């Protein structure tokens, strides 16, 4: 499982995920960086078989209506300090890994992980 972290999430999240054994890269590493259009982000994620990690509900709507991106990890925690977000990932990493292996759409809220079918 590999993740593509969207631009509105901190680059440090990739570092933490990599330390936790989940390979990830940030949208900022793409040629157009944080100016990469959503359609190109979805295409890149799908071509590279990456799960897109985002807070952007545009990706949710696209995933639900046309199946792009194919794999979505939506963060619906609202505004959190980065430390709190990182702790949510650290505290739920085993659940996250299992959910990513089973589901094409998972969600992280303030309570933990929700798998959607």
C-alpha positions, 0 to 999 in steps of 0.5 A, spaced: 500 500 500 502 506 498 499 513 499 499 520 495 498 525 500 494 531 498 497 538 498 493 541 504 496 536 508 503 537 511 509 534 508 511 532 515 505 527 515 509 523 509 515 522 513 511 520 519 507 515 515 514 512 512 516 511 519 510 507 521 511 503 515 506 506 510 510 508 503 507 515 502 509 521 497 506 528 497 503 532 492 508 537 492 513 532 489 509 532 483 512 536 477 506 542 478 506 541 485 501 544 489 498 547 483 497 540 480 489 540 478 485 535 481 484 531 475 491 530 474 492 528 481 487 522 481 490 520 474 497 520 477 494 516 484 490 511 479 496 510 474 501 509 480 496 505 484 496 510 490 491 511 495 489 519 495 489 522 502 486 528 502 481 533 506 478 535 499 471 533 498 471 534 491 475 528 491 470 524 495 464 527 490 469 524 484 470 518 487 463 516 489 460 518 482 465 516 477 470 512 481 476 517 481 481 516 484 480 509 485 482 509 492 480 514 497 482 516 504 478 522 506 480 526 513 474 529 516 477 531 523 476 538 521 481 543 523 486 540 528 493 542 530 498 538 526 501 534 532 493 532 533 493 529 526 499 526 527 497 522 533 491 520 530 495 516 525 500 514 530 494 511 534 490 508 529 496 505 524 494 498 525 487 499 523 489 504 517 493 499 514 488 493 515 483 498 512 487 500 506 488 493 504 480 491 504 477 498 502 477 503 496 474 508 501 476 509 508 475 515 513 479 518 519 475 522 523 476 524 530 474 518 533 478 513 528 477 510 522 471 508 518 471 503 512 466 505 507 464 500 502 
